[in-house]
Amino acid sequence: MPRAHVETVATQTAAGPDGGVGEGGGVVDVRLGKWVNNRRTRRSSLSEERVGLLTELGTRW
């Protein structure tokens, strides 16, 4: 997945200012590529349990 990949997700509660929870439903852009890249580069700081769970989900290290 490219680092610039963004997923648009419909939510039941909209994100408010500064990432807080707002009222009502909405759409949120999730920088999934950035998150995946950060997990890969910081793998050594993750717990063994977390690494195992991400591996089960199909994470390519």
C-alpha positions as CSV (number, residue, x, y, z in Angstrom):
1,M,0.0,0.0,0.0
2,P,1.4,3.4,-0.9
3,R,2.2,5.7,2.0
4,A,-0.2,8.4,0.5
5,H,-3.2,6.0,0.5
6,V,-6.3,7.5,2.1
7,E,-9.5,5.6,3.0
8,T,-12.8,7.6,3.3
9,V,-14.9,6.0,6.1
10,A,-18.5,6.8,7.0
11,T,-19.0,7.1,10.8
12,Q,-21.9,7.2,13.2
13,T,-20.2,10.2,15.0
14,A,-18.4,12.9,13.1
15,A,-14.9,13.9,14.1
16,G,-14.9,17.3,15.8
17,P,-12.1,19.9,15.9
18,D,-8.7,18.6,16.9
19,G,-9.8,15.0,16.4
20,G,-12.4,15.1,19.1
21,V,-15.8,13.5,18.7
22,G,-18.5,15.7,17.3
23,E,-22.2,15.1,16.9
24,G,-24.1,13.1,14.3
25,G,-22.7,11.0,11.5
26,G,-20.1,12.0,9.0
27,V,-17.3,11.0,6.7
28,V,-13.6,10.8,7.9
29,D,-10.5,10.5,5.8
30,V,-8.1,7.9,7.4
31,R,-4.5,8.1,6.3
32,L,-4.2,4.3,6.2
33,G,-1.0,4.2,4.1
34,K,0.8,6.4,6.7
35,W,-0.5,4.3,9.6
36,V,0.7,1.0,7.9
37,N,4.1,2.6,7.1
38,N,4.5,3.7,10.7
39,R,3.7,0.2,12.1
40,R,6.3,-1.3,9.8
41,T,9.0,1.1,10.7
42,R,8.2,1.0,14.4
43,R,7.8,-2.8,14.5
44,S,10.5,-3.2,17.1
45,S,8.6,-1.1,19.6
46,L,5.3,-3.1,19.2
47,S,4.5,-5.8,21.7
48,E,4.8,-9.4,20.4
49,E,1.0,-9.7,20.8
50,R,0.4,-6.7,18.5
51,V,2.9,-8.0,15.9
52,G,1.2,-11.4,16.0
53,L,-2.3,-9.8,15.5
54,L,-1.1,-7.6,12.6
55,T,0.6,-10.6,11.0
56,E,-2.6,-12.6,11.3
57,L,-4.4,-9.8,9.4
58,G,-1.9,-10.2,6.6
59,T,0.6,-7.4,7.3
60,R,3.7,-7.7,5.1
61,W,6.7,-6.8,7.2
